[in-house]
Amino acid sequence: MSDPSKRRRRSIRLQGYDYSRSGLYFVTICTKGRVTFFEDARVKTIAETCWQEITDHFTGVTPDESVVMPNHVHGIVSLHGRDTACRVPTKRLGTFGPLPPGSLPAIIGAFKSASTRLIRQLGIEGFAWQPRYYEHVVRNDASLNRIRQYIRDNPARWAFDRDNPDGRPDATENEFWRGLG
C-alpha cells in the first residue's frame, strides 16, 4: 500500500499552457474547509484590499471584477503583455518547479500569503486558504461578460452557491460551471 503523504495531486492546469501569458483569468480561491471567515467585516476588507493591491506588487497585472464571499473569493485577473514581472522576487517553489514571476500562480500565491499574514495579525485563529484554487482561461468576450455577471450576481445567490456549506446548489449554478469548459 502506498503512503498517502507521498501521493502527488493531479494538476488541474492546462498542460503546457504558459500562465504568464497575456490574457484574462477567472479564479476562485476558497478558505480551507470552506470556513466562513469573511463574514467578519474586518477579514473581508483585508481580502478586498489585498485583491485590489495586486497592481502595487506586479507590473502588467490588473484585477478586474471580483467579489469576496463568506468563504471564497471570485475574481478576474488581467495579465498585459509577456513582460509581466514581479517587483518583489518570488523564490517559492511550485509543485512542478519555480513559479515564473508575474505568472498567475505567483500572483495568487502572493495574494494568499499577504492576506493570510494580515488576517492572522488580527488574531483570527485558524485562518487558511485551500492549497489550490480554481482557474479558467477566459477565451472570448461572451465568456468574459458571462463571468463578470456571475461575479456580480454571486452575493444574491449565496444560498445556492456550491461553496456555501449550508447551500442548496441548483441547476443554474451547475450549468454555469459546466458552461465554462
C-alpha positions in Angstrom: 0.0 0.0 0.0 1.4 3.4 -0.9 2.0 6.2 1.6 -0.8 8.8 1.2 1.6 11.6 2.2 3.7 10.8 -0.9 0.9 10.9 -3.4 1.0 13.6 -6.0 -2.1 15.5 -6.8 -3.1 15.7 -10.4 -2.7 19.2 -11.7 -5.9 20.9 -12.9 -3.9 23.4 -15.0 -3.9 23.3 -18.8 -0.9 21.1 -19.7 1.7 23.1 -21.5 -0.1 26.4 -21.0 2.0 29.5 -20.1 0.2 31.1 -17.2 2.3 34.2 -17.5 0.8 34.8 -21.0 -1.3 37.9 -21.7 -5.0 37.2 -21.0 -7.8 37.2 -18.6 -8.1 34.5 -15.9 -11.1 33.8 -13.8 -10.2 32.4 -10.3 -12.0 31.1 -7.3 -10.0 30.8 -4.1 -11.6 29.1 -1.1 -10.8 29.1 2.6 -9.6 25.8 4.0 -12.6 23.7 4.9 -14.9 26.4 3.4 -14.9 28.1 6.8 -16.9 31.4 6.6 -14.1 33.7 7.8 -15.2 36.6 5.5 -18.5 37.1 7.4 -16.2 39.2 9.7 -16.2 42.6 8.0 -12.5 43.2 9.1 -11.4 40.0 7.4 -13.4 40.7 4.3 -11.9 44.2 4.0 -8.4 42.7 4.1 -9.2 40.3 1.3 -10.8 43.0 -0.8 -7.8 45.4 -0.2 -5.2 42.7 -1.0 -7.0 41.8 -4.2 -7.1 45.4 -5.4 -3.4 45.9 -4.4 -2.2 43.2 -6.7 -1.3 46.1 -9.1 1.0 47.5 -6.4 3.2 44.4 -6.4 3.1 43.2 -10.0 3.6 45.2 -13.2 1.3 44.4 -16.2 -1.4 42.9 -13.9 -4.8 44.4 -13.3 -7.6 42.9 -11.2 -11.0 43.1 -13.0 -14.4 42.2 -11.5 -14.2 40.5 -8.1 -16.3 39.6 -5.0 -15.4 38.3 -1.6 -18.0 35.8 -0.5 -18.2 34.4 3.1 -15.7 31.6 2.4 -14.2 32.3 -1.0 -13.1 34.9 -3.5 -14.1 35.1 -7.2 -12.0 37.4 -9.4 -10.8 38.1 -12.8 -7.1 38.9 -13.3 -5.8 40.6 -16.5 -2.2 40.0 -17.5 -1.0 42.5 -20.0 1.9 41.5 -22.2 4.6 38.9 -21.7 6.6 41.5 -19.8 4.7 40.9 -16.6 7.3 40.9 -13.8 7.0 40.7 -10.1 8.6 43.7 -8.4 9.4 41.5 -5.4 11.4 38.4 -6.2 9.5 35.2 -5.9 11.5 32.2 -4.7 8.6 30.0 -3.7 8.7 26.6 -5.3 5.5 25.3 -7.0 4.5 21.7 -7.5 6.4 21.5 -10.7 9.3 23.8 -10.1 9.8 27.5 -9.5 6.9 29.9 -10.2 7.7 32.3 -13.0 7.5 35.8 -11.7 4.3 37.5 -12.8 2.5 34.3 -13.6 -1.0 33.6 -12.4 0.2 31.1 -9.8 2.8 33.6 -8.4 0.1 36.3 -8.3 -2.4 34.1 -6.5 0.3 32.8 -4.1 1.3 36.4 -3.2 -2.4 37.4 -2.7 -3.0 34.4 -0.4 0.3 35.0 1.5 -0.3 38.7 2.1 -4.0 38.3 3.1 -3.2 35.4 5.4 -0.5 37.4 7.2 -2.7 40.4 7.7 -5.8 38.3 8.8 -3.7 36.4 11.3 -2.4 39.8 12.7 -6.0 40.5 13.6 -5.8 37.5 15.9 -8.1 35.4 13.8 -7.2 31.8 14.8 -7.0 29.1 12.2 -7.4 31.2 9.0 -6.0 29.4 6.0 -6.7 29.1 2.3 -7.1 25.9 0.5 -3.7 24.9 -1.1 -5.2 25.0 -4.6 -7.6 27.3 -6.4 -9.9 27.0 -9.4 -8.8 28.9 -12.6 -10.3 29.3 -16.0 -8.7 31.0 -19.0 -11.2 33.5 -20.4 -11.1 32.9 -24.2 -13.7 35.4 -25.6 -15.8 38.5 -24.8 -19.0 36.4 -24.4 -17.3 34.3 -21.7 -15.9 37.4 -20.0 -19.3 39.1 -19.9 -20.9 35.9 -18.5 -18.3 35.5 -15.8 -18.5 39.2 -14.8 -22.3 38.9 -14.5 -21.8 35.7 -12.4 -19.4 37.5 -10.1 -21.9 40.5 -9.7 -24.8 38.1 -9.0 -23.0 35.8 -6.7 -23.8 37.6 -3.4 -27.5 37.4 -4.1 -27.2 33.7 -5.0 -25.2 32.7 -1.8 -28.0 30.3 -0.7 -27.5 28.3 -3.9 -23.7 28.6 -4.1 -21.8 25.4 -4.4 -19.2 26.8 -2.0 -21.8 27.5 0.7 -21.5 24.8 3.3 -25.3 25.2 4.1 -26.2 25.9 0.5 -28.6 24.2 -1.9 -26.9 24.2 -5.3 -29.4 24.5 -8.1 -29.4 23.6 -11.8 -28.5 27.2 -12.8 -25.3 27.2 -10.6 -24.3 23.8 -12.0 -25.0 25.0 -15.6 -22.7 28.0 -15.2 -19.7 25.8 -14.1 -20.4 23.3 -16.9 -20.6 26.1 -19.4 -17.1 27.3 -18.7 -15.4 24.2 -20.1 
